[in-house]
Amino acid sequence: MKTINEAANNGDSIGPKHEVEVVCGSCGYDLDEAELTADTCADCGETLNLRQNTKIYATTIPAAGGSTLT
Ligand SMILES: [Zn+2]
């Protein structure tokens, strides 16, 4: 299952847009939301160990305030 998190501005820090993919730690099967709560992997049958892959999107975030020209 992939969850896309939009870029967030948390005051001092800016969180980039990123994607979190939750897969089976044993076989890498892409679990869907209903399968996350299962005891075993729906694909390989192993005890479910979740693994998260985070992918950061390389996007440019416009500087606050825009142009510095006056
Ligand atoms: Zn698996």
N, CA, C, O and the ligand as a Tripos MOL2 file, in Angstrom:
@<TRIPOS>MOLECULE
protein
  281   279    71     0     0
PROTEIN
NO_CHARGES

@<TRIPOS>ATOM
      1 N           0.8430   -1.1880    0.0000 N.3       1 MET1
      2 CA          0.0000    0.0000    0.0000 C.3       1 MET1
      3 C           0.8770    1.2350    0.0000 C.2       1 MET1
      4 O           1.8380    1.3350    0.7620 O.2       1 MET1
      5 N           0.5380    2.1580   -0.8500 N.am      2 LYS2
      6 CA          1.2970    3.3970   -0.9210 C.3       2 LYS2
      7 C           0.4610    4.5480   -0.3740 C.2       2 LYS2
      8 O          -0.7150    4.7070   -0.7040 O.2       2 LYS2
      9 N           1.0910    5.3230    0.4520 N.am      3 THR3
     10 CA          0.4360    6.5080    0.9740 C.3       3 THR3
     11 C           1.2550    7.7150    0.5470 C.2       3 THR3
     12 O           2.4520    7.7920    0.8220 O.2       3 THR3
     13 N           0.6180    8.6350   -0.1120 N.am      4 ILE4
     14 CA          1.3070    9.8430   -0.5470 C.3       4 ILE4
     15 C           1.0500   10.9460    0.4760 C.2       4 ILE4
     16 O          -0.0950   11.2630    0.7950 O.2       4 ILE4
     17 N           2.1220   11.5140    0.9740 N.am      5 ASN5
     18 CA          2.0000   12.6250    1.9040 C.3       5 ASN5
     19 C           2.4620   13.8920    1.2050 C.2       5 ASN5
     20 O           3.6070   13.9860    0.7620 O.2       5 ASN5
     21 N           1.5920   14.8340    1.1120 N.am      6 GLU6
     22 CA          1.9330   16.0900    0.4490 C.3       6 GLU6
     23 C           2.9410   16.8640    1.2890 C.2       6 GLU6
     24 O           3.0520   16.6710    2.4990 O.2       6 GLU6
     25 N           3.6630   17.7320    0.6220 N.am      7 ALA7
     26 CA          4.6050   18.5870    1.3260 C.3       7 ALA7
     27 C           3.8650   19.3810    2.3950 C.2       7 ALA7
     28 O           2.7690   19.8950    2.1750 O.2       7 ALA7
     29 N           4.4970   19.4620    3.5500 N.am      8 ALA8
     30 CA          3.8520   20.1510    4.6590 C.3       8 ALA8
     31 C           4.8040   21.1650    5.2580 C.2       8 ALA8
     32 O           5.9930   20.9010    5.4400 O.2       8 ALA8
     33 N           4.2730   22.2910    5.5500 N.am      9 ASN9
     34 CA          5.0660   23.3330    6.1940 C.3       9 ASN9
     35 C           4.7050   23.3600    7.6750 C.2       9 ASN9
     36 O           3.6180   23.7950    8.0570 O.2       9 ASN9
     37 N           5.6370   22.8860    8.5000 N.am     10 ASN10
     38 CA          5.3760   22.8020    9.9330 C.3      10 ASN10
     39 C           6.0970   23.9270   10.6740 C.2      10 ASN10
     40 O           6.8920   23.6720   11.5780 O.2      10 ASN10
     41 N           5.8250   25.1360   10.2980 N.am     11 GLY11
     42 CA          6.4800   26.2510   10.9680 C.3      11 GLY11
     43 C           7.9240   26.3760   10.5290 C.2      11 GLY11
     44 O           8.2020   26.9100    9.4550 O.2      11 GLY11
     45 N           8.8570   25.8850   11.3530 N.am     12 ASP12
     46 CA         10.2760   26.0530   11.0700 C.3      12 ASP12
     47 C          10.7720   25.0830   10.0040 C.2      12 ASP12
     48 O          11.6970   25.3920    9.2520 O.2      12 ASP12
     49 N          10.1590   23.9260    9.9470 N.am     13 SER13
     50 CA         10.6570   22.9130    9.0260 C.3      13 SER13
     51 C           9.6360   22.6420    7.9280 C.2      13 SER13
     52 O           8.4270   22.7730    8.1200 O.2      13 SER13
     53 N          10.1570   22.2650    6.7930 N.am     14 ILE14
     54 CA          9.2970   21.9190    5.6750 C.3      14 ILE14
     55 C           9.4620   20.4390    5.3920 C.2      14 ILE14
     56 O          10.5690   19.9730    5.1230 O.2      14 ILE14
     57 N           8.3780   19.7060    5.4510 N.am     15 GLY15
     58 CA          8.4210   18.2940    5.1210 C.3      15 GLY15
     59 C           8.1870   18.1190    3.6400 C.2      15 GLY15
     60 O           7.1740   18.5770    3.1110 O.2      15 GLY15
     61 N           9.1050   17.4660    2.9670 N.am     16 PRO16
     62 CA          8.9230   17.2930    1.5250 C.3      16 PRO16
     63 C           7.7960   16.3060    1.2250 C.2      16 PRO16
     64 O           7.4350   15.4720    2.0550 O.2      16 PRO16
     65 N           7.2640   16.4260    0.0380 N.am     17 LYS17
     66 CA          6.2850   15.4340   -0.3980 C.3      17 LYS17
     67 C           6.9680   14.0740   -0.4290 C.2      17 LYS17
     68 O           8.0580   13.9350   -0.9840 O.2      17 LYS17
     69 N           6.3470   13.1020    0.1470 N.am     18 HIS18
     70 CA          6.9620   11.7780    0.1560 C.3      18 HIS18
     71 C           5.8890   10.6960    0.0970 C.2      18 HIS18
     72 O           4.7100   10.9200    0.3690 O.2      18 HIS18
     73 N           6.3580    9.5380   -0.2650 N.am     19 GLU19
     74 CA          5.4810    8.3950   -0.4440 C.3      19 GLU19
     75 C           5.9680    7.2980    0.4900 C.2      19 GLU19
     76 O           7.1620    7.0030    0.5380 O.2      19 GLU19
     77 N           5.0610    6.7030    1.2190 N.am     20 VAL20
     78 CA          5.4060    5.5990    2.1030 C.3      20 VAL20
     79 C           4.7130    4.3480    1.5890 C.2      20 VAL20
     80 O           3.4900    4.2990    1.4610 O.2      20 VAL20
     81 N           5.5130    3.3540    1.3030 N.am     21 GLU21
     82 CA          4.9780    2.0930    0.8150 C.3      21 GLU21
     83 C           5.1670    1.0460    1.9080 C.2      21 GLU21
     84 O           6.2730    0.8660    2.4190 O.2      21 GLU21
     85 N           4.0920    0.3630    2.2600 N.am     22 VAL22
     86 CA          4.1690   -0.6600    3.2920 C.3      22 VAL22
     87 C           4.1230   -2.0240    2.6210 C.2      22 VAL22
     88 O           3.1680   -2.3650    1.9230 O.2      22 VAL22
     89 N           5.1760   -2.7900    2.8480 N.am     23 VAL23
     90 CA          5.2800   -4.0970    2.2030 C.3      23 VAL23
     91 C           5.6200   -5.1560    3.2380 C.2      23 VAL23
     92 O           6.0010   -4.8420    4.3650 O.2      23 VAL23
     93 N           5.4760   -6.4200    2.8380 N.am     24 CYS24
     94 CA          5.8880   -7.5450    3.6700 C.3      24 CYS24
     95 C           7.4120   -7.5500    3.7990 C.2      24 CYS24
     96 O           8.1250   -7.4390    2.8010 O.2      24 CYS24
     97 N           7.9120   -7.6810    5.0500 N.am     25 GLY25
     98 CA          9.3530   -7.6950    5.2660 C.3      25 GLY25
     99 C          10.0100   -8.9570    4.7500 C.2      25 GLY25
    100 O          11.2250   -8.9820    4.5560 O.2      25 GLY25
    101 N           9.2350  -10.0020    4.5240 N.am     26 SER26
    102 CA          9.8090  -11.2620    4.0580 C.3      26 SER26
    103 C           9.9120  -11.3380    2.5430 C.2      26 SER26
    104 O          10.9440  -11.7260    1.9950 O.2      26 SER26
    105 N           8.8280  -10.9610    1.8780 N.am     27 CYS27
    106 CA          8.8130  -11.1580    0.4320 C.3      27 CYS27
    107 C           8.6580   -9.8580   -0.3610 C.2      27 CYS27
    108 O           8.8140   -9.8450   -1.5820 O.2      27 CYS27
    109 N           8.3500   -8.7670    0.3430 N.am     28 GLY28
    110 CA          8.2150   -7.5020   -0.3620 C.3      28 GLY28
    111 C           6.8630   -7.2980   -1.0080 C.2      28 GLY28
    112 O           6.6730   -6.3610   -1.7830 O.2      28 GLY28
    113 N           5.9230   -8.1690   -0.6930 N.am     29 TYR29
    114 CA          4.5670   -8.0480   -1.2450 C.3      29 TYR29
    115 C           3.9460   -6.7270   -0.8140 C.2      29 TYR29
    116 O           4.0270   -6.3360    0.3510 O.2      29 TYR29
    117 N           3.3320   -6.0550   -1.7590 N.am     30 ASP30
    118 CA          2.7060   -4.7740   -1.4990 C.3      30 ASP30
    119 C           1.3540   -5.0020   -0.8320 C.2      30 ASP30
    120 O           0.3810   -5.3720   -1.4900 O.2      30 ASP30
    121 N           1.3010   -4.7800    0.4750 N.am     31 LEU31
    122 CA          0.0860   -5.0580    1.2340 C.3      31 LEU31
    123 C          -0.9390   -3.9540    1.0300 C.2      31 LEU31
    124 O          -0.5940   -2.7760    0.9320 O.2      31 LEU31
    125 N          -2.2000   -4.3520    0.9670 N.am     32 ASP32
    126 CA         -3.2020   -3.2940    0.9480 C.3      32 ASP32
    127 C          -3.7010   -3.0580    2.3740 C.2      32 ASP32
    128 O          -3.3330   -3.7750    3.3050 O.2      32 ASP32
    129 N          -4.5240   -2.0630    2.5180 N.am     33 GLU33
    130 CA         -4.8740   -1.5940    3.8510 C.3      33 GLU33
    131 C          -5.4990   -2.6930    4.7110 C.2      33 GLU33
    132 O          -5.1960   -2.7920    5.9000 O.2      33 GLU33
    133 N          -6.3450   -3.4990    4.1380 N.am     34 ALA34
    134 CA         -7.0260   -4.5440    4.8920 C.3      34 ALA34
    135 C          -6.0660   -5.6350    5.3390 C.2      34 ALA34
    136 O          -6.3280   -6.3350    6.3170 O.2      34 ALA34
    137 N          -4.9530   -5.7830    4.6250 N.am     35 GLU35
    138 CA         -3.9950   -6.8540    4.9310 C.3      35 GLU35
    139 C          -2.9790   -6.4440    5.9900 C.2      35 GLU35
    140 O          -2.2410   -7.2840    6.5050 O.2      35 GLU35
    141 N          -2.9410   -5.1650    6.3130 N.am     36 LEU36
    142 CA         -1.9480   -4.6880    7.2790 C.3      36 LEU36
    143 C          -2.1730   -5.2440    8.6770 C.2      36 LEU36
    144 O          -1.2310   -5.3790    9.4580 O.2      36 LEU36
    145 N          -3.4170   -5.5630    8.9880 N.am     37 THR37
    146 CA         -3.7380   -6.0200   10.3340 C.3      37 THR37
    147 C          -3.6990   -7.5450   10.4520 C.2      37 THR37
    148 O          -3.9450   -8.0920   11.5270 O.2      37 THR37
    149 N          -3.3970   -8.2180    9.3680 N.am     38 ALA38
    150 CA         -3.3540   -9.6720    9.3840 C.3      38 ALA38
    151 C          -2.1240  -10.1720   10.1480 C.2      38 ALA38
    152 O          -1.1450   -9.4410   10.3010 O.2      38 ALA38
    153 N          -2.1780  -11.4050   10.6200 N.am     39 ASP39
    154 CA         -1.0540  -11.9890   11.3490 C.3      39 ASP39
    155 C          -0.0040  -12.5400   10.3990 C.2      39 ASP39
    156 O           1.1820  -12.6010   10.7220 O.2      39 ASP39
    157 N          -0.4580  -12.9340    9.2390 N.am     40 THR40
    158 CA          0.4590  -13.5200    8.2720 C.3      40 THR40
    159 C           0.3200  -12.8110    6.9310 C.2      40 THR40
    160 O          -0.7170  -12.2270    6.6160 O.2      40 THR40
    161 N           1.3840  -12.8770    6.1610 N.am     41 CYS41
    162 CA          1.3780  -12.2680    4.8400 C.3      41 CYS41
    163 C           0.4280  -13.0160    3.9170 C.2      41 CYS41
    164 O           0.4220  -14.2470    3.8820 O.2      41 CYS41
    165 N          -0.3670  -12.2700    3.1770 N.am     42 ALA42
    166 CA         -1.3250  -12.8720    2.2530 C.3      42 ALA42
    167 C          -0.6230  -13.5440    1.0750 C.2      42 ALA42
    168 O          -1.2090  -14.3920    0.4020 O.2      42 ALA42
    169 N           0.6140  -13.1720    0.8300 N.am     43 ASP43
    170 CA          1.3230  -13.6910   -0.3330 C.3      43 ASP43
    171 C           2.2260  -14.8660   -0.0040 C.2      43 ASP43
    172 O           2.1280  -15.9200   -0.6330 O.2      43 ASP43
    173 N           3.1220  -14.6920    0.9960 N.am     44 CYS44
    174 CA          4.1020  -15.7470    1.2710 C.3      44 CYS44
    175 C           3.7480  -16.5830    2.5000 C.2      44 CYS44
    176 O           4.3420  -17.6380    2.7240 O.2      44 CYS44
    177 N           2.7730  -16.1130    3.3070 N.am     45 GLY45
    178 CA          2.3240  -16.9090    4.4350 C.3      45 GLY45
    179 C           3.1960  -16.8160    5.6710 C.2      45 GLY45
    180 O           2.9100  -17.4550    6.6830 O.2      45 GLY45
    181 N           4.2670  -16.0180    5.5980 N.am     46 GLU46
    182 CA          5.1260  -15.8280    6.7680 C.3      46 GLU46
    183 C           4.4360  -14.9120    7.7690 C.2      46 GLU46
    184 O           3.5390  -14.1470    7.4150 O.2      46 GLU46
    185 N           4.8670  -15.0010    9.0270 N.am     47 THR47
    186 CA          4.3880  -14.0430   10.0140 C.3      47 THR47
    187 C           4.6880  -12.6370    9.5060 C.2      47 THR47
    188 O           5.7910  -12.3340    9.0510 O.2      47 THR47
    189 N           3.6760  -11.8010    9.6000 N.am     48 LEU48
    190 CA          3.7830  -10.4990    8.9490 C.3      48 LEU48
    191 C           4.6930   -9.5380    9.7050 C.2      48 LEU48
    192 O           4.4190   -9.1560   10.8430 O.2      48 LEU48
    193 N           5.7650   -9.1640    9.0500 N.am     49 ASN49
    194 CA          6.6260   -8.1040    9.5340 C.3      49 ASN49
    195 C           6.5710   -6.9720    8.5160 C.2      49 ASN49
    196 O           7.0140   -7.1130    7.3760 O.2      49 ASN49
    197 N           6.0290   -5.8700    8.9480 N.am     50 LEU50
    198 CA          5.8630   -4.7650    8.0130 C.3      50 LEU50
    199 C           7.1840   -4.0570    7.7650 C.2      50 LEU50
    200 O           8.0070   -3.8870    8.6650 O.2      50 LEU50
    201 N           7.3540   -3.6600    6.5440 N.am     51 ARG51
    202 CA          8.5290   -2.8660    6.1940 C.3      51 ARG51
    203 C           8.0460   -1.6390    5.4440 C.2      51 ARG51
    204 O           7.2110   -1.7380    4.5450 O.2      51 ARG51
    205 N           8.5590   -0.5150    5.8060 N.am     52 GLN52
    206 CA          8.1520    0.7120    5.1400 C.3      52 GLN52
    207 C           9.2690    1.2190    4.2510 C.2      52 GLN52
    208 O          10.4180    1.3610    4.6690 O.2      52 GLN52
    209 N           8.8970    1.4820    3.0290 N.am     53 ASN53
    210 CA          9.8260    2.1240    2.1040 C.3      53 ASN53
    211 C           9.3710    3.5610    1.9090 C.2      53 ASN53
    212 O           8.2390    3.8210    1.5010 O.2      53 ASN53
    213 N          10.2430    4.4610    2.1990 N.am     54 THR54
    214 CA          9.8970    5.8730    2.0420 C.3      54 THR54
    215 C          10.6210    6.4360    0.8410 C.2      54 THR54
    216 O          11.8350    6.2880    0.6970 O.2      54 THR54
    217 N           9.8600    7.0790   -0.0110 N.am     55 LYS55
    218 CA         10.4540    7.6980   -1.1910 C.3      55 LYS55
    219 C          10.1670    9.1840   -1.1410 C.2      55 LYS55
    220 O           9.0140    9.6070   -1.0600 O.2      55 LYS55
    221 N          11.2170    9.9630   -1.1900 N.am     56 ILE56
    222 CA         11.0590   11.4190   -1.1540 C.3      56 ILE56
    223 C          10.9530   11.9350   -2.5840 C.2      56 ILE56
    224 O          11.7610   11.5890   -3.4460 O.2      56 ILE56
    225 N           9.9690   12.7450   -2.8150 N.am     57 TYR57
    226 CA          9.8360   13.3580   -4.1280 C.3      57 TYR57
    227 C          10.7550   14.5730   -4.2050 C.2      57 TYR57
    228 O          10.7510   15.4310   -3.3220 O.2      57 TYR57
    229 N          11.5240   14.6270   -5.2560 N.am     58 ALA58
    230 CA         12.4250   15.7570   -5.4420 C.3      58 ALA58
    231 C          11.6720   16.8970   -6.1030 C.2      58 ALA58
    232 O          11.6900   17.0690   -7.3220 O.2      58 ALA58
    233 N          11.0230   17.6530   -5.2720 N.am     59 THR59
    234 CA         10.2810   18.7910   -5.7950 C.3      59 THR59
    235 C          10.8700   20.0640   -5.2220 C.2      59 THR59
    236 O          11.3810   20.0830   -4.1020 O.2      59 THR59
    237 N          10.7930   21.0850   -5.9770 N.am     60 THR60
    238 CA         11.2620   22.3640   -5.4690 C.3      60 THR60
    239 C          10.0970   23.0820   -4.8050 C.2      60 THR60
    240 O           9.0010   23.1910   -5.3540 O.2      60 THR60
    241 N          10.3720   23.5540   -3.6350 N.am     61 ILE61
    242 CA          9.3470   24.2690   -2.8860 C.3      61 ILE61
    243 C           9.6020   25.7650   -3.0410 C.2      61 ILE61
    244 O          10.6860   26.2470   -2.7110 O.2      61 ILE61
    245 N           8.6340   26.4830   -3.5300 N.am     62 PRO62
    246 CA          8.8500   27.9260   -3.7480 C.3      62 PRO62
    247 C           9.2100   28.6070   -2.4420 C.2      62 PRO62
    248 O           8.6300   28.3120   -1.3970 O.2      62 PRO62
    249 N          10.1560   29.5060   -2.5040 N.am     63 ALA63
    250 CA         10.5390   30.2490   -1.3200 C.3      63 ALA63
    251 C           9.3890   31.1200   -0.8440 C.2      63 ALA63
    252 O           8.6810   31.7480   -1.6320 O.2      63 ALA63
    253 N           9.2330   31.1340    0.4410 N.am     64 ALA64
    254 CA          8.1470   31.9460    0.9970 C.3      64 ALA64
    255 C           8.3870   33.4160    0.6810 C.2      64 ALA64
    256 O           9.5100   33.9110    0.7770 O.2      64 ALA64
    257 N           7.3360   34.0930    0.3090 N.am     65 GLY65
    258 CA          7.4690   35.5290    0.0440 C.3      65 GLY65
    259 C           7.7010   35.8300   -1.4270 C.2      65 GLY65
    260 O           7.5740   36.9770   -1.8530 O.2      65 GLY65
    261 N           8.0410   34.8060   -2.2090 N.am     66 GLY66
    262 CA          8.1910   35.0170   -3.6370 C.3      66 GLY66
    263 C           9.4110   35.8530   -3.9760 C.2      66 GLY66
    264 O          10.4720   35.6820   -3.3740 O.2      66 GLY66
    265 N           9.2690   36.7350   -4.9140 N.am     67 SER67
    266 CA         10.3800   37.5300   -5.4010 C.3      67 SER67
    267 C          10.9570   38.4420   -4.3330 C.2      67 SER67
    268 O          10.2410   39.0190   -3.5140 O.2      67 SER67
    269 N          12.2810   38.5490   -4.3740 N.am     68 THR68
    270 CA         12.9230   39.4640   -3.4220 C.3      68 THR68
    271 C          13.1510   40.8320   -4.0420 C.2      68 THR68
    272 O          13.6210   41.7510   -3.3720 O.2      68 THR68
    273 N          12.8190   40.9700   -5.3200 N.am     69 LEU69
    274 CA         12.9820   42.2620   -5.9820 C.3      69 LEU69
    275 C          11.9170   43.2510   -5.4990 C.2      69 LEU69
    276 O          10.7540   42.8990   -5.3080 O.2      69 LEU69
    277 N          12.3380   44.4540   -5.3160 N.am     70 THR70
    278 CA         11.3520   45.4470   -4.8790 C.3      70 THR70
    279 C          11.3420   46.6300   -5.8210 C.2      70 THR70
    280 O          10.5760   47.5730   -5.6210 O.2      70 THR70
    281 ZN          5.2180  -11.9300    2.3160 Zn       71 ZN71
@<TRIPOS>BOND
     1     1     2 1
     2     2     3 1
     3     3     4 2
     4     3     5 am
     5     5     6 1
     6     6     7 1
     7     7     8 2
     8     7     9 am
     9     9    10 1
    10    10    11 1
    11    11    12 2
    12    11    13 am
    13    13    14 1
    14    14    15 1
    15    15    16 2
    16    15    17 am
    17    17    18 1
    18    18    19 1
    19    19    20 2
    20    19    21 am
    21    21    22 1
    22    22    23 1
    23    23    24 2
    24    23    25 am
    25    25    26 1
    26    26    27 1
    27    27    28 2
    28    27    29 am
    29    29    30 1
    30    30    31 1
    31    31    32 2
    32    31    33 am
    33    33    34 1
    34    34    35 1
    35    35    36 2
    36    35    37 am
    37    37    38 1
    38    38    39 1
    39    39    40 2
    40    39    41 am
    41    41    42 1
    42    42    43 1
    43    43    44 2
    44    43    45 am
    45    45    46 1
    46    46    47 1
    47    47    48 2
    48    47    49 am
    49    49    50 1
    50    50    51 1
    51    51    52 2
    52    51    53 am
    53    53    54 1
    54    54    55 1
    55    55    56 2
    56    55    57 am
    57    57    58 1
    58    58    59 1
    59    59    60 2
    60    59    61 am
    61    61    62 1
    62    62    63 1
    63    63    64 2
    64    63    65 am
    65    65    66 1
    66    66    67 1
    67    67    68 2
    68    67    69 am
    69    69    70 1
    70    70    71 1
    71    71    72 2
    72    71    73 am
    73    73    74 1
    74    74    75 1
    75    75    76 2
    76    75    77 am
    77    77    78 1
    78    78    79 1
    79    79    80 2
    80    79    81 am
    81    81    82 1
    82    82    83 1
    83    83    84 2
    84    83    85 am
    85    85    86 1
    86    86    87 1
    87    87    88 2
    88    87    89 am
    89    89    90 1
    90    90    91 1
    91    91    92 2
    92    91    93 am
    93    93    94 1
    94    94    95 1
    95    95    96 2
    96    95    97 am
    97    97    98 1
    98    98    99 1
    99    99   100 2
   100    99   101 am
   101   101   102 1
   102   102   103 1
   103   103   104 2
   104   103   105 am
   105   105   106 1
   106   106   107 1
   107   107   108 2
   108   107   109 am
   109   109   110 1
   110   110   111 1
   111   111   112 2
   112   111   113 am
   113   113   114 1
   114   114   115 1
   115   115   116 2
   116   115   117 am
   117   117   118 1
   118   118   119 1
   119   119   120 2
   120   119   121 am
   121   121   122 1
   122   122   123 1
   123   123   124 2
   124   123   125 am
   125   125   126 1
   126   126   127 1
   127   127   128 2
   128   127   129 am
   129   129   130 1
   130   130   131 1
   131   131   132 2
   132   131   133 am
   133   133   134 1
   134   134   135 1
   135   135   136 2
   136   135   137 am
   137   137   138 1
   138   138   139 1
   139   139   140 2
   140   139   141 am
   141   141   142 1
   142   142   143 1
   143   143   144 2
   144   143   145 am
   145   145   146 1
   146   146   147 1
   147   147   148 2
   148   147   149 am
   149   149   150 1
   150   150   151 1
   151   151   152 2
   152   151   153 am
   153   153   154 1
   154   154   155 1
   155   155   156 2
   156   155   157 am
   157   157   158 1
   158   158   159 1
   159   159   160 2
   160   159   161 am
   161   161   162 1
   162   162   163 1
   163   163   164 2
   164   163   165 am
   165   165   166 1
   166   166   167 1
   167   167   168 2
   168   167   169 am
   169   169   170 1
   170   170   171 1
   171   171   172 2
   172   171   173 am
   173   173   174 1
   174   174   175 1
   175   175   176 2
   176   175   177 am
   177   177   178 1
   178   178   179 1
   179   179   180 2
   180   179   181 am
   181   181   182 1
   182   182   183 1
   183   183   184 2
   184   183   185 am
   185   185   186 1
   186   186   187 1
   187   187   188 2
   188   187   189 am
   189   189   190 1
   190   190   191 1
   191   191   192 2
   192   191   193 am
   193   193   194 1
   194   194   195 1
   195   195   196 2
   196   195   197 am
   197   197   198 1
   198   198   199 1
   199   199   200 2
   200   199   201 am
   201   201   202 1
   202   202   203 1
   203   203   204 2
   204   203   205 am
   205   205   206 1
   206   206   207 1
   207   207   208 2
   208   207   209 am
   209   209   210 1
   210   210   211 1
   211   211   212 2
   212   211   213 am
   213   213   214 1
   214   214   215 1
   215   215   216 2
   216   215   217 am
   217   217   218 1
   218   218   219 1
   219   219   220 2
   220   219   221 am
   221   221   222 1
   222   222   223 1
   223   223   224 2
   224   223   225 am
   225   225   226 1
   226   226   227 1
   227   227   228 2
   228   227   229 am
   229   229   230 1
   230   230   231 1
   231   231   232 2
   232   231   233 am
   233   233   234 1
   234   234   235 1
   235   235   236 2
   236   235   237 am
   237   237   238 1
   238   238   239 1
   239   239   240 2
   240   239   241 am
   241   241   242 1
   242   242   243 1
   243   243   244 2
   244   243   245 am
   245   245   246 1
   246   246   247 1
   247   247   248 2
   248   247   249 am
   249   249   250 1
   250   250   251 1
   251   251   252 2
   252   251   253 am
   253   253   254 1
   254   254   255 1
   255   255   256 2
   256   255   257 am
   257   257   258 1
   258   258   259 1
   259   259   260 2
   260   259   261 am
   261   261   262 1
   262   262   263 1
   263   263   264 2
   264   263   265 am
   265   265   266 1
   266   266   267 1
   267   267   268 2
   268   267   269 am
   269   269   270 1
   270   270   271 1
   271   271   272 2
   272   271   273 am
   273   273   274 1
   274   274   275 1
   275   275   276 2
   276   275   277 am
   277   277   278 1
   278   278   279 1
   279   279   280 2
@<TRIPOS>SUBSTRUCTURE
     1 MET1         2 RESIDUE 1 A MET
     2 LYS2         6 RESIDUE 1 A LYS
     3 THR3        10 RESIDUE 1 A THR
     4 ILE4        14 RESIDUE 1 A ILE
     5 ASN5        18 RESIDUE 1 A ASN
     6 GLU6        22 RESIDUE 1 A GLU
     7 ALA7        26 RESIDUE 1 A ALA
     8 ALA8        30 RESIDUE 1 A ALA
     9 ASN9        34 RESIDUE 1 A ASN
    10 ASN10       38 RESIDUE 1 A ASN
    11 GLY11       42 RESIDUE 1 A GLY
    12 ASP12       46 RESIDUE 1 A ASP
    13 SER13       50 RESIDUE 1 A SER
    14 ILE14       54 RESIDUE 1 A ILE
    15 GLY15       58 RESIDUE 1 A GLY
    16 PRO16       62 RESIDUE 1 A PRO
    17 LYS17       66 RESIDUE 1 A LYS
    18 HIS18       70 RESIDUE 1 A HIS
    19 GLU19       74 RESIDUE 1 A GLU
    20 VAL20       78 RESIDUE 1 A VAL
    21 GLU21       82 RESIDUE 1 A GLU
    22 VAL22       86 RESIDUE 1 A VAL
    23 VAL23       90 RESIDUE 1 A VAL
    24 CYS24       94 RESIDUE 1 A CYS
    25 GLY25       98 RESIDUE 1 A GLY
    26 SER26      102 RESIDUE 1 A SER
    27 CYS27      106 RESIDUE 1 A CYS
    28 GLY28      110 RESIDUE 1 A GLY
    29 TYR29      114 RESIDUE 1 A TYR
    30 ASP30      118 RESIDUE 1 A ASP
    31 LEU31      122 RESIDUE 1 A LEU
    32 ASP32      126 RESIDUE 1 A ASP
    33 GLU33      130 RESIDUE 1 A GLU
    34 ALA34      134 RESIDUE 1 A ALA
    35 GLU35      138 RESIDUE 1 A GLU
    36 LEU36      142 RESIDUE 1 A LEU
    37 THR37      146 RESIDUE 1 A THR
    38 ALA38      150 RESIDUE 1 A ALA
    39 ASP39      154 RESIDUE 1 A ASP
    40 THR40      158 RESIDUE 1 A THR
    41 CYS41      162 RESIDUE 1 A CYS
    42 ALA42      166 RESIDUE 1 A ALA
    43 ASP43      170 RESIDUE 1 A ASP
    44 CYS44      174 RESIDUE 1 A CYS
    45 GLY45      178 RESIDUE 1 A GLY
    46 GLU46      182 RESIDUE 1 A GLU
    47 THR47      186 RESIDUE 1 A THR
    48 LEU48      190 RESIDUE 1 A LEU
    49 ASN49      194 RESIDUE 1 A ASN
    50 LEU50      198 RESIDUE 1 A LEU
    51 ARG51      202 RESIDUE 1 A ARG
    52 GLN52      206 RESIDUE 1 A GLN
    53 ASN53      210 RESIDUE 1 A ASN
    54 THR54      214 RESIDUE 1 A THR
    55 LYS55      218 RESIDUE 1 A LYS
    56 ILE56      222 RESIDUE 1 A ILE
    57 TYR57      226 RESIDUE 1 A TYR
    58 ALA58      230 RESIDUE 1 A ALA
    59 THR59      234 RESIDUE 1 A THR
    60 THR60      238 RESIDUE 1 A THR
    61 ILE61      242 RESIDUE 1 A ILE
    62 PRO62      246 RESIDUE 1 A PRO
    63 ALA63      250 RESIDUE 1 A ALA
    64 ALA64      254 RESIDUE 1 A ALA
    65 GLY65      258 RESIDUE 1 A GLY
    66 GLY66      262 RESIDUE 1 A GLY
    67 SER67      266 RESIDUE 1 A SER
    68 THR68      270 RESIDUE 1 A THR
    69 LEU69      274 RESIDUE 1 A LEU
    70 THR70      278 RESIDUE 1 A THR
    71 ZN71       281 GROUP 0 **** ****
